[in-house]
Every structure is written in C-alpha cells, then in structure tokens.
C-alpha cells in the first residue's frame, strides 16, 4: 500500500495539478491525502533534500486545491524543516513566520508552540543562540500552560544543546536531566535515546570519559530495543571519538566502521560527514596529516552544503592542525583564521551576554505576569468596593426622596392630627441622622481608599529595594558556593581511588553544612563525611573549619587512627570556637571517618554520631560509632571516640551519609526514614553505583513530591577490593 502511494506521489511531482488529474490519481478525500505526509517522512530519511522539497511543494499545492488547511500547515512545517536542513535559513524562517501568523489567528496554542520550537531550532542552526533561546522560552511557556510533557522535554533538550555549544556544560547537563525525567515519565524511548546521547557528549566535554561511556552504553541498550539506526550510529561514533581522546587507537576503526554501517543503512549524509571528521582525527593521532587532510576536506565540503556553522568551525580548526603537523605554517594560519572568524561570530562576549539576558528575561517576565495578575485581582476587589459605595449613595438618595414625600404627606395631613405630625417629625429626624451616618461611612471609605493607594506605592518601592538586596545576596552565595565546591574532591579523584562510587550532594540553601573529604597518604586512604551544625551560611563556615582541621590533622600531623583524628578534631574545634569560655557557642560536627590500609587490606572506622553501612558477602551490617559530637556541648562524663577494625573481603561496599536524606519530609509531614534507605541499598548494592545513585535520587524526589528540602543532603557510597594478589574469597 505504501509503495503504491509513493508511486502516485512521484507522478504528482511531475504533472501540473488540476481537479481532473487529482480525480484520475484516486486522491479524493482527506484520509488519502493525509497519507502523503507519511511519504514525506520517508523521503526526508533518504536525505535527498532537493527532491524532498519539490515533493513537499507539490503536496502543499494539492492540499490548497482540496482546501485541507490543517494538512497544508503540517506540510508547511515540514517544508521549513527541509529548508533548514539545506542551509536555507532565511527561507525557512520566512516559512515558519507565515505559519506562526496563521496559528496566532486561529488560536491553536499547541500548533503555535510547535512553530516557535522550529523557529528556535533554525536560529540555533544559524548560530544565533540568544534569538533561538527567546523562541524556545516562548514555546516552553505554552507547553507549561498546557501541561504538555513531551513538548517541555523537547525544549529542555534544545536549550541544553545551546548551553553545550556555548561551553556552559554544567548548565547543559541541568536541562538534559530535566528532559530525561520527562521522557521517562512518558516512556518515550526515542527521546530517552537522544537525551542520553547528549548527556554522554556533555561529560565528554568535561573530560569525564568514564561517565560519558556509561551514558553511551545506557543509550545503546534503549536504541537496540527499537533498532534506531541513527542513535546506534551516533553511539559508535562517539565511542570512536572517546577512544581517540584516550589514545586507545586500536579500538577507533572498529567503532567507526560500525557507525558507518548504521549511517549507510539509513543513507544519512550529515552523519557520514561526522564520520569523515573522526577519520581525520584518527589519522592526526597516528601522525599521518596527509591522510587526515583528505578526510577533513571531504567533511568540510559536505558541511558547507548544509551551512552548519559550529561543524564548519570545528573542521577548519582540525585542518589547520593537520597543516601544522605537516609543517605548512602558511596553510595552517589560513585555516586557523577561518576558524576564528566563524568561532567569534558564534561565541563573542556580546552574544553570550544576550544569551544570559534572554534566559533571565524569561524568569523575570513570568514573575511580572504573576504580579500583574495579583494587581488585577486587587483592582477588581477595589472596583467591587466602589460599586458598593455607589449603591449606598443611590440608597441614600432614594431615602432622601422618600423623606421628601413623607414631609409632603405630613403637611397635607397636618390639619387632621397634631399628634401624628409630632410623630412624623420625630421619624424624619431619625432618618436624617441615619443619612448623615451613611455620608460619614462614605467619607471613611474614601479615606481608606487613599490610604490603600499610598501604602501600595510604599510597597512597590520596598519591593524594588528588597529585590536588589536579594539579588546581591544570591550573587554572594553563588560565589561562596563556587569556593566551597573547589574544596570538594574532584570526580576524577573519586574515580581514581575507588573501584566504583556514587555521590548524592544537595545543599539546602546554595551553600552547605554537609561535606565530604578524601586524603591519601602513602598506602593509607582516609574518607570522611561530616554534618555540621546548621545549614546555609553558618553550616558552610563550619564545613570549611572542619575541612581545614582534617587537612591539618591528617596531612600535616600524619595522624592515621580514626579515633585519634576525632579526638584531635574535638579539641581543636573547642579551642578555635572558644567553647570553654563562650557557653552559648554550641556549634558541633557529626562526622564519620574511615581509613583503609591499601597495603594490608584492612579498614578502620570511628565516628561522632554517624553510622557506617557496610555490605560484605551479601550481608549488611552497621557500625554505629560513638554517640557524641565533635565540639559543642561536652557531657558530664566524656566518652572517648573508639575505632572499629574491618577486614576487607573480595568486595566490600561502604555507604557514608548525613541525616538529611532520611529526614526529608513529604507533604504529609512523614520522613523518608532510615529503614527505607537501608532496604533500598540491600536490594541494589550489587548493581553499578551510577544505577544506585539514580535509584536513590528517584526515591528522594518521589517521596518529597516537591516538598521543600529541610536539610543539606550528602551520601557517599563506594566499592573497595583488596589489593593483595594472594587474597582468596
């Protein structure tokens, strides 16, 4: 059926359209006409873009003749996407702009968001990232209003791509993670594939190749489920690039050949262009610049056809490096200048400033809209009060008229009874008094209205002052956050010292009172997780003090016993905070310290109020430590810190944590709980640590249900194997 339909479509490409020939071809209703869109998708996969564009334009003519407006708009959307793929960005923008005008007139919000997304993608391909981000945010606002998770996930992924291209890798990972969570909720395997591949690329930019490969492996599992050749080819392509970066050149060609096989089956010329670039990098790594230039020149020629500026900039830089390998400095300089011209057009400082301004403008406009809605509600309430006042005035006027009528009636009946006249005069006086009270009430309401307007002006001025001070405070905290993060062990250090590890680190208020610390002196590895009194700025100060004292005790004094480390820490902390003289300063640190003798394959643990979770041979155990803190209130009967020796078996899993994770509340004010935490560890300890980290993170988010975080959170888990070769399990 589909093959026959494609033959009919090819005839439409060659013949002028008219009603007689349409009838002869058998396309007489909207159902048959809608099937043309499937054929457009098939043609787009072949990447024969000129033929695809011609076919789409014929299809649009057909839809116009049949007056199928909705189908024509969908075909116009595909026409714009094809023009963008051909590098005809201005034509694509004109197409999308016309569509956007139609959607705004029709009031179809979802279609409008889709067009805005395509406009953002076109500006992104042009390298105009601030304009792209502006249109992405407009689309995101619509998707959020419609609660459209698929649309929000697509926008988050595209914004992540922009941050990656502008070298804001951590920001890109933040948006990729949002997209990944939404795709998982909707079980969108295609979307999960794409975002996992992007996360792997982001870690590759951070030179964290181990994490990058983990995400590529996870993406490959999903891609094989649906036989997505594009994603499969991309994964093998990225694997080849990582092998070049890690100097594992013998694995490059096998991965690259698998990628080329996948892209050839899909007939993807753009992906084959990327393969040519990897060939060039491979031969450059082998110091064969002549062969590298051959592939890179092919790639440059193919990239210029689609006018992808970021790819052209990357290829010209690699060509310059190849000429430099050959010793041809003139050619190297020529291509390096081309690279700088293209790179600067994308990454100049004004451009990056506009990018940040666009993102901040989006958040600011949302707050302004909320404030305007609140003002509108206040205005409506005030209008209701005014209407009530007008009603009272009308009622007063009506009473005055009634009084006048009553007076006339009394005068007419005056001759009948003086007694009745006296009574009526008294009644009139009473009603007059009530009228005066109504007038006074009206004056009081007017005074209240003036007072409300005056207080509203004061509120606006105060709000501006508070906003400025809040902005300065947040900037200071962000800077303090960067300083605190610089003191934490780097991810590469964790990967080097542990056989496998996971880390969940979430400050409550930008800076944290929780801290993790690692030191290796010769064959002794020391690991600590501490929970300082308070959180935010006070907790952060305490964590810096704790970090400094640990470095002094272990690295300078060469103290290796955990219990002795804690005793020294307790003494130094009390002296430093003058807690012997100042009884009101009760700041303290709850901390667990584990030392591992890598030469003797044994570990020792001591703690102040923090347990250690340990799993050996499938059996879980806990070492509770000493029930007191370092620093703070000293009990009447001081308990010395004690160490516990631990022999290492074939595989030992250690988990060190503060109390922020298990104490997290949900909207029903119930804690997550220690038992739920250790049960999850016992069920999943033998899985990779990255999977355990994801399970615990999902468990925390599911429990909290957007409830505010009540404390800093820090969990460090790692696996250790004995280093002695004569060890037997």
URRA-V578507 format. One record per run of one state. SS is the DSSP state (helix for helix, strand for strand, loop for the rest). FROM is the first residue (numbers start at 1). TO is the last residue. If there is no record, write none. Layout:
SS&FROM&TO  SS&FROM&TO
This chain:
loop&1&1  helix&2&14  loop&15&18  helix&19&25  loop&26&29  helix&30&34  loop&35&35  helix&36&46  loop&47&48  helix&49&66  loop&67&68  helix&69&85  loop&86&88  helix&89&106  loop&107&108  helix&109&126  loop&127&128  helix&129&146  loop&147&148  helix&149&165  loop&166&168  helix&169&185  loop&186&188  helix&189&205  loop&206&208  helix&209&226  loop&227&228  helix&229&245  loop&246&248  helix&249&266  loop&267&268  helix&269&285  loop&286&288  helix&289&306  loop&307&308  helix&309&326  loop&327&328  helix&329&347  loop&348&348  helix&349&412  loop&413&417  helix&418&487  loop&488&490  helix&491&497  loop&498&499  strand&500&506  loop&507&513  strand&514&521  loop&522&523  strand&524&532  loop&533&535  helix&536&556  loop&557&561  helix&562&576  loop&577&587  strand&588&597  loop&598&601  strand&602&608  loop&609&611  strand&612&616  loop&617&618  strand&619&623  loop&624&625  strand&626&626  loop&627&629  strand&630&631  loop&632&643  strand&644&647  loop&648&651  strand&652&657  loop&658&664  strand&665&665  loop&666&670  strand&671&671  loop&672&673  helix&674&684  loop&685&688  helix&689&704  loop&705&712  strand&713&720  loop&721&729
